[in-house]
């Protein structure tokens, strides 16, 4: 009997050791291939706040345009608050927002949640990669509940660290090199176009655009109409509001800034805004669209956008100051509705320029004896209906500062040109309207 007990004990001990070794190997592999995300930095900031015992006043919740446009320290200063956090992840689905709100209420119990909603937020089905970014920020039963309810069965294997990159194992080496480089630089990327994590969730986007240079694909449509709203997304939005009210947390809905180009590009943009207005009214919560702030064209032009939907760091500071001042006025009992355009048509009346332009080039046949090739350039632009677009095309050889005008300003949208039959040059396309003092739009295409 003693011998039997001894053997049983050894087997159990061996099994425990094996399990611990497997867990250790799993953790080692996961850590080794884990990609760097802003969640790593944000969790450090969160722990510091929890240690300090200071209250959390506002948590911004939503997708990446929030962590690119909301600067916590500006809100803290203008509103005299202790802590403002930006708990956002890229492409955060509304289901992810619900579980993340649950987590933040449990961890720091904020006084207010400001939830980001956009024209496409209620239309998009759940994407596993976007869900994973939220999953990594959750803990305990909330994390398990999220995994069960939001991940389809075929996607649950991606919850395991070593499977995070799905079947694309070829990216692992580049991920490891990039992470090692970031560690060496103290997580301050040396690229002039990099996005730099600052503090409390804010990410400073470096870069900018010239007027009209935020390109768009005129052949692709972004459409909104109410029938496209997914019922599951609406149910999760309902849950976001319900859980805040149940826990005495104030909740507001906000649409963070996007480019003017994007507002013109989305078919039905104003219908989406109206959907949120009606929804907020029905639920008894506040909703504002920061894109409709009067004067936005002047104080937040597309030069302060890093791309179609994200501000640069400079743009983030501007919109944060504007928004914080509005929240202050609101807290003092002022009706802030007069600071906003009623709709997109009202907004467009203050836009006196070519909003964006695009050029598509088609080559015809082979180069001739002189090395030139015939090409047709198709020009298009986003603009108000009463605006006329005048286009000019220039050629610039790489390494040269001089340009040659190939086609002078005209309203022609299809232009035939003779171009070099080799690479190593740029086409500079300019557009202007008939408006006096209009900024010239410009796109540069490299060939």
Secondary structure, DSSP 8 states (H G I E B T S, - for coil): -HHHHHHHHHHHHHHHHHHHHHHHHHHHHHHHH----HHHHHHHHHHHHHHHT----EEEEESHHHHHH--HHHHHHHHT-S-EEEEE-TT--HHHHHHHHHHHHHHT--SEEEEE--TTTTT----HHHHHHHHTT--HHHHHHHHHHHS-GGGGGGGSGGGTTTT-GGGHHHHHHHHHHHHHTTS----TT-EEE-STT-EEE-----TT-S---TTS-EE--GGG--HHHHHHHHHHHHHHHHTT-EEEEEE----HHHHHHEETHHHHHHHHHHHHHHHT-EEEEGGGBTTHHHHS-GGGBSSSS-B-HHHHHHHHHHHHHHHHHHHTT---GGGB-SSHHHHHTT--S--EEEEEEEEES---TTSEEEEEEEEEEE--TT---EEEEEEEETT----EEEEEEES-SEEEEEEESSSSEEEEEEEE-SSTT---EEEEEE-
